[in-house]
Amino acid sequence: MAAGLRLGPLLRHVDREAGDAATVWVEADRPCTAEVRCEEGGAGGSSRTFHIEGHHYALVTVTGLRPGSETAYEVLLDGRRVWPLEDSRFPPSTIRTPSIPAAEVRVSFGSCRWTAPPAGERDPVGPDALDTLAAGLAADPTAVRPDVLILLGDQVYADETSKATRRWLAARRDLREPSPSSRLRSSRGDPIGAEVADYEEYTRLYYESWLDPEVRWLLSTVPSCMIFDDHDVIDDWNTSASWLAEMRATPWWRERVLSGLMSYWVYQHLGNLSPAELAADELYAAVRSTPDGTDALRRFSAQADADPACARWSYRRDFGRVRLLMVDTRAARVLDEGNRAMLHDAEAQWVHDQALEDPGSYDHLLIGTSLPWLLPPLIHDAEGWNAALCRGERGAQWERFGEDLRRRSDLEHWAAFPASFEWLTGLIEKAGSGPAAPATICVLSGDVHHAYVAEPTWLDGRVEAGPAARVLQLTCSPVHNRIPRSIRLGFRFGWSGTGRRLGRFLARHGRVDTPRIDWRKTSGPWFGNQLMTLTLRGRSAALRLDQARAKRGWSLVGNGGRSRGAGARLAAVLERDLTERQ
């Protein structure tokens, strides 16, 4: 039987330095040779699939591309064309390479995407911003598309599955009982039920998300960078040492976390790497050198879970004179209350070195971190206060209260790691100072299910100091999710003067040092399904925030098989020149 395309293609890495290479990821339904063949110039590439847990994948390096060109491509498995799909209603998938040097870089980003329900079903959280972006680009071939799409976490929700996935899980195992194979139970002692349990169930999440027709086409033609956040594994993943100890004491956690890391490596992490990084990656070589790479990947994932220093999920991408540092803020944590840190020493040193390497070689530094660096002041101070309680600053009773509050309220952002917050602040100041300073340093974040822009001020006594670069916190979330009204009010209150005063009261109670920066919200907050786009040209930077909104006269239910995104539009709610001070 001929090999078929199970998932993909995903256009992942496009070389922004030489402009002549790219990588394309695919999943096939059996072992085969995957080939990418371009229409023009003889560009292409092929790779034999590798095998993980009964699934077959290939990451094809495409060479021979011309800088500053766009070429349609097709995917073949064992010589038979499987992409584009025969009945596709979308334009051809293309690979666009930048001119050298690139005149402009457009970066779109966001996080937190529940899978949109199938066409014809009501969407309870409104139009999906990725679906809407895809529909707009597909309908207008002349539309300006992003040069890269940055997805900042929660690409899949392992702990909040859809109705369709719950039906699939129920056909696989009894959701009222622990799994016969691993006796899966939640930390509360209840059956784990409709949360995912193993690698096979993780693959179901990616199929449901990335087989969405609009998103599938979008990811086949716009390069993407990805990083995980907690829901890619489980809510509050690595929030504290006591949380982790409780998880490790359950019979189901080990399979859950190993399967989460394994599937993340296959579906997201590999595509973040350049062809040169792939060629030097020992795990990638080991997985491809054997008929079944499962054991090698499983050993690696077990080591990474036991000792975060054994793996590095952070990575760097350069887009001409734009440098992106994507920082792992989940698996790289140090959770010991006495030495609590967002990044272990080796990870922090790597980020430091990458940010400061070859100063003057980039005009814009983007730091991708799923969790915001600058939060509403009340929330920042509450997280610092909570961290102080949890390390025993106010005694054992407050310590127990603090741990319970931390878990219930998701108090785990940079502010909850005070030493790491100060470290990142210092690194940004250092990278943004001196004669070779970039024009902007932008921290790109998601997680908090709303969007805003915040700007810090460094103070030296009463004199404003700090870096020469313009520094901004750009937060955009969700792509497709919801936030309760009560939480919306809480975020708004967190920016208010009264909220600031309450935050300082909490900080004093926790004996928390005052940060050496102050910051204020200069745009937002906005609530809805949305994407931010940075347009970087020379030393200028422009920001746009688009929200997905249903078109007037359209219903999100029963649209006759038409594209879901066609019933919505992206409406600009913010357009700002970031080189101008607010």
N, C-alpha and C positions, 0 to 999 in steps of 0.2 A: 504494500500500500504506500502511496506517495506521502511524503511528509507534508504536514499542514502548519499554518501559522496560528499559534495559540494566542499570542499577545505581541503587541508592537506593530510596526517598528517604532522605537523611540530614538530621535536624533538627540544625542547627548553632548558630546564635546566637539566643538568646531574650533580649529586652531586659529587663534587671533594673532599669532606672531608671524607665521609664514603664510597662513591663509590657504594651505594646500592639503589639509587633512581633516578628517572628522571621524567620529565613531557612531555606530548605529547598533542599538541593542534589540534583540528579538528573542522570543520564546517559541520553540517549535513543539510539535506533539510527538516527535520521535527523533532519534539520532539522525543527523544529516549534516550537509555542508551548506551553510548560509552564505549567500552572496548578495552584495549590493552593487548594482550596475547603474551608472549615471548615463543620462541621455547624450551629454556633450563631452568631448575631450578625452574619452576613453578612461575616465576616472572610475574607480571602483575598488572592491576588495572582497575577500572571502575568509571564512573561518569555520572550522569544525565545531559543532556544538559540544558543550560540556554538560555533565549530568549531576544533578543535585536532587535527592529525595524523589526520584521517579520523574523529574522534569528536565527539559533539555533547553539550553540557552546558548546564545552566541553574542559576542560583542565584536562587531566587524569594524576594522579600521579601514576607512576609505581614503585612498591616496590619489594623487594626480589631479586634484582640484586646482582651479585657477583662482588666484586672489581677485577679489572684487567681482565675483561671478555668482550666478544662480543657476543651478541645474536640477532638473527633475530626476528622481531616482526610482528604481523599482527593486524589490526584494525577491530573490529566488531561493528556493530550498531544493537541493539536489537538482538544480537546473530548471525547475518548474516555477513560473512566476506566481507568487502568492500575494504580492502587494504592488500596486493598488488593488483593492478588492474589485471584483468584476462589476458589482452594482454600486460602486461608490458614487455618491452625490457631491463629493468634495473635489476641489482642484488637486492636481498632482502634488505629492509631497516633494519638497525641494530642499536642497542644501545651499544656503547662502554663505559665501565666504567674504570676509571684509577686505576692503582695499588696504594696502600697506603703504604708509601708515593709515590707520582708520581715522576718518574725519569725525565720526560720531558713534557713540555707543548708547543704545536704549536698553534699559534694564527694568523689567517688570517683576514685581514680587508680591508675595502674600503668604498666608499660612492657614491651616485649619479648614480642611475640606471634607465634609460629609459627602458621600456619594449621592449624586442627584438621582431621584427615583426615575424609573423608566418613563418614556414619553407616554402621555395619557393618564398618568397618575398625578394627583395633587402634590405639589411641593410645599411642605409646611414651613420652610424657611426662606422661600422666595427664590428668584433666579440665581443660578450658579454663575459666578463671575467668570470662571474658565470656559464654561459652555458658551456664555455670551460673547467673550472675546473671540472664541473660535468661530462662532457663527458670523460675526462681523468681518473677520479676516477672510473667511471662505466666500462670503458674498461679494467682497470687493477686492479683487486681486491687486489693486493699486494702493490699498490701505497700508499705512506704515506699520510694520510689525515689530515686536521686540527683537533685539539681537540675542537676548537670553532671558529665560524665565527662571526666577529663583523661587523655589518652594521651601519655606522656612519651617517645616515641621508639620506633623499630624497629616501626612499624606494619606494615611489609612487610620481607621479607628478600630483597634483590636478589642477594645472594651465597650464599644457602643455600636453594635452591628445593626444593619438594616433589617427590615422585615423579610426581604428576599433572602438575605444571608442566614437569618434565623431559621427560615424554612429549610434551606440547604443543610444547615447544621443538624436540624431535627431529623432529616432523612439519613444522616450519617451516624448519629448517636442520640441517646435519650437525654434531652436537656434537663430532665428532672433528676438525673442520677450522675454520679461521677463517671468519667470515661473508663471503660473496662481496662484499657491498656495502661493508663497512668493514674487512675483514681483521682482525677482532677477535682479539687475543692477550693473554694475561695477562702480568703483569710478569715472570713466570718464563720467558716464551717459549713456554708451552704454549697450545693453543687455549683460549679463554675458556669454551667448553663450556656447561655448564648454568647459568651465571650469566646474568642478563638483559643485553641488549645495547642496546636502543633503546626509544623511547617505547611502541611497540606491546607490547613484552614487559613493560614496567612496568605497563601497564593490566591485563595478565593477573594480576599479583600482587594488584591491588586487587579484581578480580573474584573471585578465589579466596578472599580474606579476607572481603570484605564481602557476598558472596552467600551465605555461611554463613547458613542461615535464622534461627537464633537471633540472631546478631550483626546481621543485616540489620534485624530487627524492633527490636532494642534501639537501634540507631543512628537508627532512624526516630522514636523516641519519647522518647529522653533526649538533651538537647543535649550537644555535645562540643567540646572544645578539644584541639588536637593540635600537636605539634612533632616535627621529625625528630631522629634520631640517626644513627650511622654506617651501620647496616645498611640504612637506607632508601636509601642509595647504594652503599656498600661498607664492609666492615670496616676500621676504623682511618682512616676518611675524615678528611683534614687532620690527621693525627697529628703531622707535622713537615714542615719545608721540604724535606728530602731525600726524604721519602716522596712529596710532591707533585711534585717534579721528576721522579722516576722514573715516576710515573703519566702525567705530561704528555708524557713521551718515548715512550710506547707509542702505537700507532696506534688503539687502541680506547677510550682513556680519555675523549676529548672527547665522543664520542657518548654514552658512559655517563653522565657527570656532567651534561651538558646535558639529557638525557632524564630523569634523576633529579630535577633541579630543576624542569623543566617539569611533570612529572607531580605532584610535590609541590605546586606552585602550584595546579594544577587540583583535585586530589583532597583536599588537606588545608588549604593555606594560605588559600584564598579564604573558606572557611567560618569561619575564625577571626575574620574582620572583621565589624564592625557594619555595618548599612545605611548609616550616615553615612560610615564609612570606605570602603565600597565606592563610594559616590557620588563621593568625592574621589580615588579611585585612578586614576591616569592609565593604567596598564597595562590595568586592567580595562576602562576606556573604549575604549582602542585595540583590544583583542581583540574587543570586541562591535561595533565600528563597521565591521568589514570582514567579507566573506563567509568569510574564512579567517584566523584570528588566529595561525596557527602561526609565521609569520615574526616578528611582534611579540614573541611569548613567547620564541622562540628567541634573539632579539637580547638581550632582557632577561636571560635565563639566562646567556648568554655574558658579558655585562657583570658579572653578579653573581659568576660564577666567577672572572673576571679581577681584579675589584676588589670585595671584600666590602662596602666602603662604599657601593656603588651600590644595595644592596638592604638592606631591614630585614625579617628574618623574625620577630624578637621582636614581641610585642604585649601589650596590656593589656586586661583585662576586669574590670569592676566588677560585683559581685553585692551590691547594697545597700551595706552597710558592710564588705564583704569585697573586697579588691583582689588580683587575680591579675596578676603580671608573668611572662609566659612568655618565657624568655631563650634565644636561639639560642646554643648552645655548640659548634656545628660549623662553620657557614659564616662566622661573624664573627671567626674567629681571626686573629691575627698570628703567623706561623710563623718569622720571622727569629729565630735563636737569641739574638741580642743584644737583641731587643726583644719577646720572646715574650709573648703575651697571649691570654687566652681571648676577649676582646672588643676590637675595634679602638676607637679613641678615640671616634668618633661614636656607636657602639653603647653603649659604657660610659656616655657622657654621657646618652643617652636613658634607659637603665635607672635611672641616678642620679636624673634629673629626675622620672621617673614614680613612683619610690619615695617621693620627698620632696614631691611636689606636694600642696598642700592638707592639711597635717598636721592630724590630728584628725578627718578626714572618713571614716576607716575604723578599724574595731576589730581587724581581722586582715589581715596582709599575707602573701600566699602568693607565694613565688618559685619558679616552675617551671623547673627546669634538669635536663635528662636525666641529667647527670653529677653525682654527689653532691659536695657541698661538704665535708662531714666524713666521712672514711673511717676504717676501722680504723687506729690510730696507726702500726702498722708499715708499712702500705701508703702512708699519707700521707708518711711520712719517706722511704720507698723512692722515691716519685715525685719528691720534692724533690731527693734525692740524684742520681737519674737525670737530672733536668733540669740539675743542676750539671755532671755529667759531659758531657752533650751540648753544653753551651756552652763546653767546654774547660777547666773548672776544674782538672782533674787531668791535662791533656795530651792529645795526639792519640790515643794508644792507648786511653786510657779513653774518649775521645770516641767512637771507633768502637764500642767495646764498649757504651757507653750507648745509642747509636742502635739497635743490634741488639736490646738488651734491651727498649728502649721498645716496639718493634714486636711482639716475641714475647710480651710480658707485658701489653700494653694499658695502659701507664703514661701516661695522657693525661687524667686528671681535673683538677679545680681545683688539686689539690696539685702537678701537673706544670707549672703556670703560677704559680710562687710569688708574683709581683707581683699577679696577678689574684686569687689566694686572699686576700691581704692587703687588696686593694681591696674585695672582696665582704664580708669581715669588717668593714671600716670602714664600709661602706654600711649593713650590718645594724645595727651599733652606733648609727650616726647616726639611722637611721629609727626605732629602738626606744627612743630617749632623749627626755627632755624631758616637759613636762606634757601634751602631746598624743600621747604614745606609744601605739601600739596595744597590745592585750592580748597578742597573740602575733605572732611572725614565724616562719613555717614554710617551710623549704626542702624542696620536693617533688622527689624524684629517683627514678630507676630504674637501668637499665643493668647493675647488678652481680649480677643473678639471685639476690637474696635480700632480705629485709626486716629493718629494724632502726630503732630510734629512738636518736638521739644528741643530747646537750645540751652546749653549750659553756659555759665559765667564763672571763670576762675577769679578768685579774689586773693589779693596779697595785702592783708590789712584792709584799708578802705580803697585801695587802688585796684582797678580791674587789670588782670594780668592774663596769663594763659597762652595758648598756641596762636600762631598766626593764621592757621587754617580755620575755615568755617566748620564748626562741629555741630552735627544735628543728629538727634534720635528720630528715626523715621519708623513708625510702627504701623503695620497694616494687617488686619485680621478682622473677620474671617473671609476666606474665599467663598465658602458655602457652609454656614452654620448659624447659630442663633446665640443671643445673650438675653437673659431675663431682664425685665424692666427694672427690678430692684438693683441688679448689678450695674445697669446703666447709670442709675441715680448715684450709686456709690462711686463710680469712676468720676462723674462730674463733680461730686462733692470733694473728692480727693484733690482736685486742682484748686479748690476755693481757698480763700483766706482763712476761713474757719477751719477747714480741713488741715491746712498747714499748721495752724496753732495746736490743733489736737494731736497732730503727728509729733510735734516737738515735745508736747507733754509726755507722750508715750516714750519717746527717745530718752528724755531725762529720767523717767522711771527705770528704764533699762540700762541707764548709765552708758548710753551710746554716744560715741564721739560725733561731733558735727562734721558732715562732709566738707571737704575743702573746695567744693563747687556748689553753686546754686543753679537752679534751672527753672525755666518757665515754659508753659505751653504756648506756642506761637500760632498753632492752627489746630482745629478740631475741638472736641472729639467728634467722630462720625461713627454711626452704627449702621451696619448693613453688610451685604456681600460685596466685596470690593477688592481692587488691585491698585497698587501704586506703581508709577513708572517714573524712573529717572532718565533724563536725556542729558548726556554728558558730551560736551563739545569743547575741545581745548580746555581752558580753565573755567568754563562756565558750566552751570548745572541748573536744570529746570526740573520741577517736580509736578506731577499730575496725579490726582486721585480720582479714580472712576468707580462708580457704584453700578451694580446690575439692577435694572428696574424693568418691570413688566411694561410692554408697550400698551398704550391706550387702546382699549377695544379687544385686547388679547386675553384669553384665559390660559392659565398655566396647566389646565387639564384638557385632555382630548384635542390636541392640535393636529389631528388628522395625519399623524406620521411625519409631519414636518419637523425640522430641527427645533429642539427645545430652545436653543439660544436665539432662534429667529423670532421668538415671542418676547424677547427682552432686548434691552439696549444698554450700553455702557454710557452713563451720564457723568460728565466731569463735574465734581463738586469742589475741586481745588486745582488751581494752576498757579505755581509760584516760581519766581526766579530766585534760586537759593543763594545767588551771589549778592543779593540785596538784603541788608540787615532789616529785620522787622522791628 
